Amino acid sequence: MKHNTQSFLKKARRVVVKIGSGVLTLDHGLNTSIIDTITDQIACLWDRGTEVILISSGAIASGVKKMGFEKRPEGIPARQAAAALGQAGLILAYDKAFSRYNRKVAQILLTRDDLSNRRRYLNARNTINTILSWGAIPVINENDTVVIEEIKLGDNDNLAAMITLLMDADILINLTDIEGLYDKDPRNNPDACLISEVTEITKEMEMSACGIPGNLGTGGMLSKLKAAKKLSQAHIPMVIAKGLNPQILNDLCSGQAQCTYFIPGKKRLNSRKCWLAFNLTPMGTIVLDKGAEDAIMKKGKSILPIGIISVKGDFKMGAPVVIESNDGRTIGKGLVNYSSSDIISIMGCKSDMISKVLGSKPYNDVVHRDNLAIIHDGG
């Protein structure tokens, strides 16, 4: 563990730190002591030239404390109200903590819409880059006060992965209430062993991961594995570590922390391909034969109609779709040049037959390689 975490953090120019509700909450309120110790260490990282973006849970927990509730309220309106009440207290706690180092904080609240729309995605990146250039710390959370299921990012593990990709960060440090990923649930199994390094996130690993959240959180270990999987496909490492350790960031930098390090994949997706792969909600699916799969996976080709064997869903030209192999594996995501009905009409045909079948041929390919992001199964 020492070599990987220490070497990555030493050379990292930009780090995303995600702090979960299990770390930030104490008796259903904010754990200000942890906020102070974490901000101490983040300030040290900044002083040595490493930019830090903070993804922070805790707004709903802060609101729950303010209202005197014993647990996280049920129902979307109640949770949104708790977030609205608690967000001010959360950002105030960070503002107070970072002011000890003459550092300013900037609150950013996002929804899936902000990251799926290409213009808003780029605007968010430009805004965060500007904040960083001013030497201030972006404190980012999902906009729980207005979010609905259709535009919900899911949880802050997913949000942290999305921001890591958005900002071309070098590593995501995911701070939670346990040391990392275990081979079995350590709460129920005293003999559970910490997995120090993960080279591949398997389906068996996902099935065994606990997806049950705590009283004040929304994500479990499964959501952290999904975040790590996204980042691995973009050649970005992730660490899961115990944020309740008051020296956790210092220990990670020195290679002394007990944690789980997710080794990144070999090929890094560029910013646009990351946006295509992870920020768009697919409207349908295109299934390829083996020849077309090999052409896009091994030769970097576009998807032509001749290699398509089936279409799922009803979508328009320009829609994002999942690309599947004939045996059901997800191999990519992309933007289509034709509607689902037109693709059904031309699938299996050579490109020079498109005009004859449809009456016109605006494109030779169904998905151009520039609008295609190759990802691993399940990504």
C-alpha positions in Angstrom: 0.0 0.0 0.0 2.8 2.4 0.9 4.2 2.6 -2.7 0.9 3.2 -4.5 -0.9 5.7 -2.3 2.3 7.6 -1.3 3.6 7.9 -4.9 0.2 9.0 -6.3 -0.4 11.6 -3.6 3.2 13.0 -3.8 2.9 13.7 -7.6 -0.9 14.6 -7.5 -1.5 18.1 -8.7 -5.3 17.9 -8.0 -7.1 15.7 -5.5 -10.8 15.1 -4.8 -11.6 14.3 -1.1 -15.1 13.0 -0.4 -16.3 12.9 3.2 -19.2 10.7 4.0 -22.1 11.3 6.5 -20.7 8.5 8.7 -17.6 10.7 9.2 -19.2 14.1 9.5 -22.1 13.3 11.8 -22.1 13.0 15.6 -25.3 12.5 17.5 -27.2 13.4 14.4 -25.4 16.6 14.0 -22.0 17.8 12.5 -18.8 16.5 13.9 -17.0 19.8 14.1 -13.9 18.2 15.5 -13.5 16.0 12.4 -14.1 19.0 10.2 -11.3 20.9 12.0 -8.8 18.0 11.6 -9.6 17.3 8.0 -9.4 21.0 7.1 -6.0 21.2 8.8 -4.7 18.5 6.5 -6.4 19.9 3.4 -4.7 23.2 4.1 -1.4 21.5 4.3 -2.0 19.9 0.9 -2.7 23.3 -0.6 0.4 24.8 1.0 2.5 22.2 -0.8 0.9 22.9 -4.1 -1.8 20.3 -4.3 -5.3 21.6 -5.2 -8.1 20.0 -3.2 -11.8 19.7 -4.2 -14.0 18.7 -1.3 -17.2 16.6 -1.8 -19.1 16.9 1.4 -22.1 15.1 2.8 -23.7 16.4 5.9 -26.4 18.9 4.9 -29.3 16.7 5.7 -27.6 15.5 8.9 -27.1 19.2 9.9 -30.7 19.9 9.3 -31.8 16.9 11.3 -29.8 18.2 14.2 -31.1 21.7 13.8 -34.7 20.4 13.9 -34.1 18.1 16.8 -35.1 14.9 14.9 -33.8 11.6 16.0 -33.2 10.2 12.5 -33.2 11.1 8.9 -36.7 12.0 7.8 -38.7 9.9 5.3 -39.9 11.2 1.9 -38.4 13.5 -0.6 -40.0 16.8 0.6 -38.9 16.2 4.2 -35.3 15.3 3.1 -35.2 18.4 0.9 -36.4 20.6 3.7 -33.8 19.1 6.1 -31.1 19.8 3.4 -32.2 23.3 3.0 -32.0 23.9 6.8 -28.7 22.2 7.1 -26.7 23.4 4.1 -26.1 26.8 5.6 -24.7 25.3 8.8 -22.5 22.9 6.8 -20.8 25.5 4.6 -20.5 27.8 7.7 -18.6 25.1 9.5 -16.2 24.7 6.6 -15.8 28.5 6.2 -14.9 28.9 9.9 -12.5 25.9 9.8 -10.6 27.1 6.7 -10.5 30.7 7.8 -7.9 29.7 10.3 -5.6 29.3 7.3 -6.9 32.3 5.4 -8.6 30.0 2.9 -11.9 30.8 1.4 -14.6 28.2 0.6 -17.1 28.2 -2.3 -20.3 26.3 -2.1 -21.4 24.5 -5.3 -24.7 22.5 -5.5 -25.2 20.3 -8.5 -27.8 17.9 -10.1 -27.5 15.3 -12.9 -28.9 17.9 -15.3 -25.8 20.1 -14.6 -23.5 17.3 -15.7 -25.5 15.7 -18.5 -26.0 18.9 -20.5 -22.7 19.6 -22.3 -22.8 23.4 -22.0 -23.6 23.3 -18.3 -21.0 20.5 -17.8 -18.3 22.7 -19.3 -19.5 25.8 -17.4 -19.3 23.9 -14.1 -15.7 22.9 -15.0 -14.8 26.4 -15.8 -16.3 27.7 -12.6 -14.5 25.2 -10.4 -11.2 25.9 -12.3 -11.7 29.6 -11.6 -12.3 29.0 -7.9 -9.2 26.8 -7.7 -7.1 29.4 -9.5 -8.2 31.9 -6.8 -6.8 29.5 -4.1 -10.2 28.8 -2.7 -11.7 25.4 -1.8 -14.8 24.2 -3.7 -17.2 22.5 -1.4 -19.5 20.4 -3.6 -22.7 18.6 -2.7 -25.8 17.4 -4.6 -28.5 20.0 -4.6 -30.8 18.0 -2.3 -33.2 20.9 -1.9 -34.5 20.7 -5.4 -33.4 17.3 -6.8 -36.0 14.7 -8.0 -35.4 11.1 -9.0 -35.0 11.9 -12.6 -32.1 14.3 -12.1 -30.6 12.7 -9.0 -27.0 11.8 -9.1 -27.7 9.0 -6.7 -25.3 9.6 -3.8 -22.1 11.5 -3.0 -19.9 8.6 -4.0 -21.2 8.9 -7.5 -21.0 12.7 -7.4 -17.3 12.4 -6.2 -16.5 10.2 -9.1 -18.2 12.5 -11.5 -16.3 15.6 -10.2 -13.0 13.7 -10.3 -13.7 13.0 -14.0 -15.0 16.5 -14.7 -11.9 18.2 -13.2 -9.3 15.7 -14.5 -8.2 15.1 -10.9 -5.4 12.6 -10.2 -7.0 10.6 -7.4 -10.2 10.4 -5.4 -9.9 9.9 -1.6 -13.1 8.5 -0.3 -13.3 9.0 3.5 -15.9 6.8 5.2 -16.4 5.2 8.7 -14.3 2.1 8.1 -10.8 1.5 6.8 -11.8 0.2 3.4 -13.2 -2.8 1.6 -13.2 -6.0 3.5 -13.7 -9.6 2.2 -16.8 -9.8 4.3 -18.9 -7.4 6.4 -16.7 -6.5 9.4 -19.7 -5.5 11.5 -20.9 -9.1 11.6 -17.7 -11.0 11.0 -14.8 -10.4 13.5 -12.5 -12.4 11.2 -13.1 -10.1 8.2 -9.8 -9.0 6.4 -9.1 -5.7 4.9 -8.4 -5.8 1.1 -5.4 -3.4 0.7 -5.4 -3.4 -3.1 -8.0 -4.0 -5.8 -6.9 -4.6 -9.4 -10.3 -5.5 -10.7 -13.8 -5.0 -9.4 -15.6 -8.3 -10.0 -19.3 -9.1 -10.0 -18.7 -11.3 -7.0 -17.2 -8.4 -5.2 -20.1 -6.2 -6.0 -22.6 -8.8 -4.9 -20.9 -9.2 -1.6 -20.6 -5.5 -0.9 -23.0 -4.1 1.5 -25.3 -1.5 -0.1 -27.2 -0.7 3.1 -26.7 2.9 4.1 -26.4 4.3 7.6 -29.1 6.3 9.3 -27.9 9.6 7.9 -26.2 8.5 4.6 -27.4 7.4 1.2 -24.6 5.1 0.0 -22.9 2.0 1.2 -19.8 0.0 0.1 -21.5 -0.9 -3.2 -21.8 2.7 -4.2 -18.1 3.2 -3.5 -17.2 0.2 -5.7 -19.3 1.6 -8.5 -17.5 4.9 -8.1 -14.1 3.2 -8.2 -15.1 1.2 -11.3 -15.9 4.4 -13.2 -12.6 5.9 -12.2 -10.6 2.8 -13.1 -12.0 2.9 -16.6 -10.7 6.4 -16.9 -7.3 5.4 -15.5 -7.8 7.3 -12.2 -7.1 5.6 -8.8 -9.4 5.8 -5.8 -8.7 5.2 -2.1 -11.2 4.2 0.6 -10.0 5.1 4.1 -11.3 5.8 7.6 -12.1 9.5 7.9 -12.6 9.2 11.6 -8.8 8.8 11.9 -7.8 12.5 12.8 -4.6 12.1 10.8 -5.9 10.2 7.8 -4.8 12.4 5.0 -1.3 12.8 6.5 -1.2 9.0 7.0 -2.1 8.5 3.4 0.6 10.9 2.2 3.2 9.1 4.3 1.9 5.6 3.2 1.0 4.6 6.8 -2.8 4.5 6.5 -4.8 1.3 6.6 -7.0 1.6 3.4 -8.1 0.1 0.2 -6.4 1.3 -3.0 -8.1 0.7 -6.3 -5.5 0.4 -9.0 -6.5 2.3 -12.2 -7.0 0.8 -15.6 -4.3 1.3 -18.3 -6.0 3.7 -20.6 -7.3 7.2 -19.6 -10.4 8.6 -21.3 -10.3 12.2 -22.3 -12.7 14.7 -20.8 -15.3 14.4 -23.6 -15.2 10.6 -23.6 -15.7 10.7 -19.8 -18.7 12.9 -20.3 -20.1 10.5 -22.9 -19.5 7.4 -20.8 -20.6 8.5 -17.3 -22.8 11.6 -17.4 -25.5 10.9 -20.0 -28.6 8.8 -19.3 -29.0 6.3 -22.1 -32.1 6.3 -24.1 -31.7 2.9 -25.7 -29.3 0.1 -26.7 -27.6 -1.0 -29.8 -26.4 -4.6 -30.0 -23.4 -5.4 -32.2 -22.1 -8.6 -33.8 -18.7 -9.9 -33.0 -17.0 -8.3 -36.1 -18.3 -4.9 -35.2 -17.3 -5.3 -31.6 -13.8 -6.2 -32.6 -13.7 -3.2 -35.0 -14.5 -0.7 -32.3 -12.6 -2.3 -29.4 -9.4 -3.2 -31.2 -9.2 -0.9 -34.2 -11.0 2.3 -32.9 -13.6 2.2 -35.7 -17.0 3.8 -35.9 -20.2 1.8 -35.7 -21.6 1.0 -39.1 -25.1 -0.3 -39.8 -23.8 -3.6 -41.1 -22.5 -4.6 -37.7 -25.8 -3.9 -35.8 -28.0 -6.9 -35.0 -30.7 -5.4 -32.8 -32.0 -2.2 -31.3 -33.6 -1.7 -27.9 -35.7 1.4 -27.0 -37.2 4.3 -28.8 -34.9 7.2 -29.3 -34.2 10.1 -31.6 -31.1 11.2 -33.6 -28.4 12.4 -31.3 -29.6 10.4 -28.3 -27.1 8.7 -26.0 -27.2 4.9 -26.1 -25.5 1.9 -24.6 -23.5 -0.3 -26.9 -23.7 -4.0 -26.2 -22.0 -7.1 -27.4 -24.1 -10.0 -28.8 -23.7 -11.8 -25.4 -25.1 -8.9 -23.4 -21.9 -7.2 -22.2 -21.8 -3.4 -22.0 -18.8 -2.3 -24.1 -19.5 1.4 -24.7 -21.8 4.4 -24.8 -22.2 6.9 -27.6 -24.4 9.4 -29.5 -26.3 8.1 -32.5 -26.6 9.7 -35.9 -29.9 8.1 -36.6 -33.2 7.4 -34.8 -34.0 4.0 -33.4 -36.6 3.4 -36.2 -34.1 4.3 -38.9 -31.4 2.1 -37.4 -33.8 -0.8 -37.4 -34.4 -0.2 -41.1 -30.7 -0.1 -42.0 -29.1 -2.5 -39.5 -27.3 -5.3 -41.3 -26.9 -3.1 -44.5 -23.7 -1.7 -46.0 -23.3 2.0 -45.7 -23.8 2.6 -49.4 -27.4 1.1 -49.0 -28.5 3.7 -46.4 -29.7 6.2 -49.1 -31.7 3.5 -50.9 -33.4 2.4 -47.7 -34.0 5.8 -46.0 -34.1 8.1 -49.0 -31.1 10.0 -47.9 -27.7 9.4 -46.2 -26.6 12.2 -43.9 -24.0 9.9 -42.3 -22.1 6.7 -43.2 -21.9 5.6 -39.6 -24.5 5.1 -36.9 -22.1 6.2 -34.1 -19.0 8.0 -35.1 -15.8 7.0 -33.1 -15.5 10.6 -31.9 -18.9 10.2 -30.2 -18.1 6.7 -28.8 -16.6 6.0 -25.4 -15.4 2.4 -24.9 -15.9 1.1 -21.3 -15.8 -2.2 -19.6 -18.6 -4.5 -18.8 -21.0 -3.0 -16.3 -19.5 0.5 -16.6 
